[in-house]
Amino acid sequence: MDTIKKKILLVDDDLDLLEQNKILLESKGYSVVTADNMKDAWDTFKKEKPDVCVLDLIMEEHDTGFVLSHRIKRDEYGKTIPVFLLTSATYVTGMKFGAATGEEQEWINCDGWFDKPIQIDELTTKLEDTLLKYQQLKNK
C-alpha cells in the first residue's frame, strides 16, 4: 500500500465492535470513519469519499448491508472503490457466504466477505490486495 493513509468507511450497529474494529484498523495505518446505521453510512460515504467500505450485513433491517452495498456500487464514485461485507450469520446460522460457498455470487454487489469477529491480518491483507487491484484498474 502506498504511503498515503487509505480511508475506510466502517459501518456496524454494534457500537462495541465498531469501536474495536476502528482501533484495530487505525493501528494498521488506516484512517477510519464510522457510522452505525444506513442513513449515517450513506451520508458519511457521500461526504468523506472513502477509499474502501466495510459494511455490516445485518443492521436495523435484515438486508441493510446488501441494500447499502448496492446503493454505493450504483453511485458514480462508489463504482470505483471496493466494498466488503461483515457478517456474524455464519457463526449464528451456519450459513456460508461468498468464497466460503465455493460459488460465485454475482447478485451480491460486493468485493468480499468477512466473518465476525474480524481477523485483522486477514482483513488488512485482503484490503491491501483489493485496493491495489482497483488502483491498477484506474491507472489503465
Order of alpha helices (4+ residues) and beta strands (2+ residues): beta-alpha-beta-alpha-beta-alpha-beta-alpha-beta-alpha
